[in-house]
Amino acid sequence: MAKPNSRFDFEPANQATKQLVNQMPGWLRLSFIRSWVFWAIMTLGISGGLVYLALGLLLNPKAVPNCPEIFVPMSSASLRVYCGQLAASKQTLTDLVAALNLVKDIPANDPTRGYVDSNVQRWSLSILRLAEATYQEGNYDEAVNAAKQVPPNVPAHKVVSKRLAQWQQTWTKGIALDKETRALLNSSKWVNAYSVAVKLTRLNNRYWATTKYQELADLVQIAKADSAKLDEARQLVKTTDIKTLLKAIEIAKKVDPKSFAQTEAKTLIGTAASQMLKLARAKLDKNDWQGALEIANQTPEVSPIKTELQDLINLSQALSHATNSSIAELETAISLVQGIGANSSMYQRAQQSTIAWQLEIQDLAALQHARSLATTGTVKDLQAAIMEVQRIPASNPRGKEAAQVVSEWRKQIETVEDTPYITAADKLAATGTAAGVQNAIAQLNQIRPGRALYPQAQQKVQQWTAAIQRAEDGPILAQAESLASSGDLSAAVAMGQRIRRGRAMYAQTQERVNDWQAQLQAANNLASAQRLAGNGTPESLLGAIQAAARVPKSSQLRSQARLLMDNWGAQMLEVAQSTATSDLRRAISIAKAIPSNTSAYGSAQSYVQQWEQQLNPEPTPSPSETENSDSNSILGN
């Protein structure tokens, strides 16, 4: 057996066949070539050649061809087929395509062409199988490109166009179902979305029927579960309580950002944020900028309230700065609201506040200048300061403050003007004479009501007037006290009443007069009681006791009245006792009339009880009742 040379361009197995054909006549040679016997011999020859080549390679490893480095145009058909088979055996798309490229240029009249075509058909079918697997795995474009590698002149190519059309139809259907499912998920239609996703399982593609179906089914389940979690949040956003709204937002924020329920979550967050913005606006409308800021700082910045929320925060912060009452703070407040647009619900409030703050800045400047003038404390400068501040209208933001400082400075002016009257009056009163005090009062009376020192002047006038009145009325009270001590209470009362109401000693004197009048009344009551008791009848004695009881406990006559009341009570009891011998009912009536504030009251009650028993004795039991009682007693024993 001859060894193949290094070029691998020989076909030793075909030598005998060639010699046999060459020895035939021309007509027989042509007929033979057309017969099936020829082609059978050729096939066996090619196969034998390949077997020979393979055996040669086995017996001589150094002669193994390096297929990646062969020069195809100069290589024999058998070598190309061999390298093609070697590449195709790897069963990858790249290697199968490489195998096809190795044999594609072998001429149609080449003796090996039939064998080549059978390999090409087999390799093409392998490419289609790989393309189908790639398609089933979901790599549509890669599968299409692979299928297009099948040569157009092989029988397998007839399947390619049909297969590509089926793939495109299925893939388009899968994309449409995926898109429809996601659209339904975006609309929160979970049941409908799942119904559409299930249709993927009917597609003749493993990727769409399993992987994509499971992906969409999982999305539906996640979205549905997240939506269920949002049910509580939907109820919470209906309230107007900040803590409740924040809880709803917290629940909504827990929804996975990739979940299709995120749309619902964002809607709920937006609703809660809008509610919180309304509550913050209500606080701001009540000038509670602290409360408005507290709510606004907790409110999520979501569309479409983001701009309005920021406007509210800016306006609230501006109001905060404006409360500090300085030009710098007011200018900061104005700068904060300048960015609030005309379409904002805060715009009108911002504009009104800006105008007010600008006026306030002007007023503050005027007040600062006026206060600078007033620091000297002179009447001239104080009047100039007042004129400066009076230019501020009462309706301006600082109008009230301007009125207050004007009032203060006017009081300063009045104090400067009226202090000499106080000084002169003090000097006159210091003489201690009545004339000096009278002149001092006259000085103070020149200070008109409503002026700054008027209360101080009037206080001094009252003190000095009271001193004069005490000097005048003191002797009168002393004389009245003397009359009372001598027992002439009526004269003492008359003397004390000479001191008129409104004078310094009136209250003190009136207290003594009231005491003397009470003593006179007590004496009169006691005298009246004694006159009544003189008649000796139970009725007159009772009247005497009642009259004596009106003597006040604070009166010196109270102890005497007490003795007389007990005495007259005892006399009433004696009358009752003497009457009892003839008229028990009359005696009982007299005894019951004895007042409880007399010492005879207890004895009188005892007599009343005795006398009532005499009038109403207990019935004596009859003999039959006595016998029955004894019988019952005996039976009972």
Residue pairs with C-beta under 8 A, 6 or more apart in sequence:
1 12
1 52
2 12
3 56
3 60
3 63
4 10
4 12
4 53
4 56
4 63
6 63
8 53
8 63
8 65
8 75
8 76
8 78
8 79
9 74
9 75
9 76
9 79
10 76
11 45
11 49
11 76
11 78
12 49
12 52
13 45
13 46
13 48
13 49
13 51
13 52
14 45
14 46
14 48
14 49
14 111
17 41
17 42
17 45
21 29
21 32
21 33
24 32
32 38
39 114
42 111
43 114
43 115
45 111
46 78
46 111
46 112
46 115
47 115
49 78
50 78
50 81
50 82
53 78
53 79
53 82
54 82
56 63
57 63
57 64
57 65
65 79
65 82
65 83
67 82
67 83
67 86
67 87
70 79
70 83
72 80
72 102
72 105
73 105
75 83
77 103
77 106
77 110
77 111
77 112
77 116
78 112
80 102
80 103
80 106
81 102
81 103
81 112
81 115
81 116
81 119
83 99
83 102
84 98
84 99
84 100
84 102
84 103
84 119
84 123
85 99
85 119
87 95
87 96
87 98
87 99
87 102
88 95
88 96
88 99
88 119
88 122
88 123
88 126
89 95
91 126
91 130
92 130
93 127
93 130
93 131
93 134
93 146
93 149
96 123
96 126
96 127
96 130
96 149
97 127
97 149
99 119
99 123
100 120
100 123
100 124
100 149
100 151
103 116
103 119
103 120
104 120
104 151
106 112
106 113
106 116
107 113
110 116
117 154
120 151
120 154
121 154
121 155
121 156
124 150
124 151
124 154
124 156
124 157
125 156
127 146
127 147
127 149
127 150
128 147
128 150
128 156
128 159
128 160
128 163
130 146
131 143
131 144
131 146
131 147
131 163
132 143
132 163
134 142
134 143
134 146
135 143
135 144
135 167
135 205
135 207
136 205
136 206
136 207
137 206
137 207
138 205
138 207
138 208
138 211
138 212
140 167
140 171
143 167
144 164
144 167
147 160
147 163
147 164
148 160
148 164
150 156
150 157
150 160
151 157
166 204
167 205
170 203
170 204
170 205
170 208
171 205
171 208
173 203
174 200
174 203
174 205
174 207
174 208
174 212
177 196
177 197
177 199
177 200
177 203
177 208
178 200
178 212
178 216
180 196
181 193
181 196
181 197
181 216
181 219
181 220
182 193
182 216
182 219
182 260
184 190
184 192
184 193
184 196
185 193
185 219
185 220
185 223
185 260
186 260
186 263
188 223
188 227
188 260
188 261
188 263
188 264
190 220
190 223
190 224
190 227
193 216
193 220
193 223
194 217
194 220
197 213
197 216
197 217
197 220
198 213
200 208
200 209
200 212
200 213
200 216
201 209
201 210
201 213
202 209
203 209
219 259
219 260
220 260
222 256
222 259
222 260
222 261
223 259
223 260
223 261
224 261
226 255
226 256
226 259
226 261
226 262
226 264
226 265
227 261
227 264
229 251
229 254
229 255
230 251
230 252
230 255
230 261
230 264
230 265
230 268
232 248
232 251
233 247
233 248
233 249
233 251
233 252
233 265
233 268
233 272
234 248
234 268
236 244
236 245
236 247
236 248
236 251
236 272
237 245
237 248
237 268
237 271
237 272
237 275
239 245
240 275
240 279
242 276
242 279
242 295
242 298
245 272
245 275
245 276
246 272
246 298
248 268
248 272
249 268
249 269
249 272
249 273
249 300
252 265
252 266
252 268
252 269
252 272
253 265
253 269
255 261
255 262
255 264
255 265
256 262
259 265
266 302
269 300
269 302
270 302
270 303
270 304
270 305
272 300
273 299
273 300
273 302
273 305
273 309
274 305
276 295
276 296
276 298
276 299
277 296
277 299
277 305
277 308
277 309
277 312
279 295
280 291
280 292
280 293
280 295
280 296
280 299
280 312
280 316
281 292
281 312
281 345
283 289
283 291
283 292
283 295
284 292
284 312
284 315
284 316
284 319
284 349
287 319
289 315
289 316
289 317
289 319
289 320
290 320
292 312
292 316
293 313
293 316
293 317
293 320
296 309
296 312
296 313
296 316
297 313
299 305
299 309
301 309
301 310
307 341
307 344
308 344
308 345
308 346
311 339
311 340
311 341
311 344
311 345
311 346
311 347
311 350
312 346
314 336
314 337
314 339
314 340
314 346
315 336
315 337
315 340
315 346
315 349
315 350
315 353
317 336
318 332
318 333
318 334
318 336
318 337
318 350
318 353
319 333
319 353
321 329
321 330
321 332
321 333
321 336
322 329
322 330
322 333
322 353
322 357
322 360
325 364
326 364
327 361
327 364
327 365
330 357
330 360
330 361
330 364
331 361
333 353
333 357
334 354
334 357
334 358
337 346
337 350
337 353
337 354
338 354
340 346
340 347
340 350
341 347
344 350
356 397
357 397
359 396
359 397
359 398
360 396
360 397
360 398
363 392
363 396
363 397
363 398
363 399
363 401
363 402
364 398
366 388
366 389
366 391
366 392
366 402
367 389
367 392
367 398
367 401
367 402
367 405
369 388
370 385
370 386
370 388
370 389
370 405
371 385
371 405
373 381
373 382
373 384
373 385
373 388
374 381
374 382
374 385
374 405
374 409
374 412
375 381
377 412
377 416
379 413
379 416
379 417
382 409
382 410
382 412
382 413
383 413
385 405
385 409
386 406
386 409
386 410
389 402
389 405
389 406
390 402
390 406
392 398
392 399
392 402
393 399
394 400
394 402
394 403
396 402
410 452
411 452
412 452
414 451
414 452
414 453
415 452
415 453
418 447
418 451
418 452
418 453
418 457
419 453
421 443
421 444
421 446
421 447
421 453
421 457
422 444
422 447
422 453
422 456
422 457
422 460
424 440
424 443
425 440
425 441
425 443
425 444
425 457
425 460
426 440
426 460
427 440
428 436
428 437
428 439
428 440
428 443
429 436
429 437
429 440
429 460
429 464
430 436
431 437
434 468
434 471
437 464
437 467
437 468
438 468
440 460
440 464
441 461
441 464
441 465
444 457
444 458
444 460
444 461
445 457
445 461
447 453
447 454
447 457
448 454
465 504
466 504
467 504
469 503
469 504
469 505
470 504
470 505
473 499
473 503
473 504
473 505
473 509
474 505
476 495
476 496
476 498
476 499
476 509
477 496
477 499
477 505
477 508
477 509
477 512
479 495
480 492
480 493
480 495
480 496
480 509
480 512
480 513
481 492
481 512
483 489
483 491
483 492
483 495
484 492
484 512
484 516
489 516
489 517
489 519
489 520
489 523
490 520
492 512
492 513
492 516
493 513
493 516
493 517
493 520
496 509
496 510
496 512
496 513
496 516
497 513
499 505
499 506
499 509
499 510
500 506
518 552
518 554
518 555
519 555
519 556
519 557
522 550
522 551
522 552
522 555
522 556
522 557
522 558
522 561
523 557
525 547
525 548
525 550
525 551
525 561
526 547
526 548
526 551
526 557
526 560
526 561
526 564
528 547
529 543
529 544
529 545
529 546
529 547
529 548
529 561
529 564
529 568
530 544
530 564
532 540
532 541
532 543
532 544
532 547
533 540
533 541
533 544
533 564
533 568
533 571
534 540
535 541
536 571
537 575
538 572
538 575
538 576
538 590
538 593
541 568
541 569
541 571
541 572
541 575
542 572
542 593
542 594
542 595
544 564
544 568
545 565
545 568
545 569
545 595
545 597
545 598
546 595
548 561
548 562
548 564
548 565
548 568
549 561
549 565
549 595
549 597
551 557
551 558
551 561
552 558
555 561
565 595
565 597
565 598
566 598
566 599
566 600
568 598
569 594
569 595
569 598
569 599
569 600
569 601
569 604
570 598
570 599
570 600
572 590
572 591
572 593
572 594
572 600
572 604
573 591
573 594
573 600
573 603
573 604
573 607
575 590
576 587
576 588
576 590
576 591
576 594
576 604
576 607
577 587
577 607
579 586
579 587
579 590
580 587
580 607
580 611
584 611
584 614
584 615
585 615
587 607
587 611
588 608
588 611
588 612
588 615
591 604
591 605
591 607
591 608
591 611
592 604
592 608
594 600
594 601
594 604
595 601
621 629
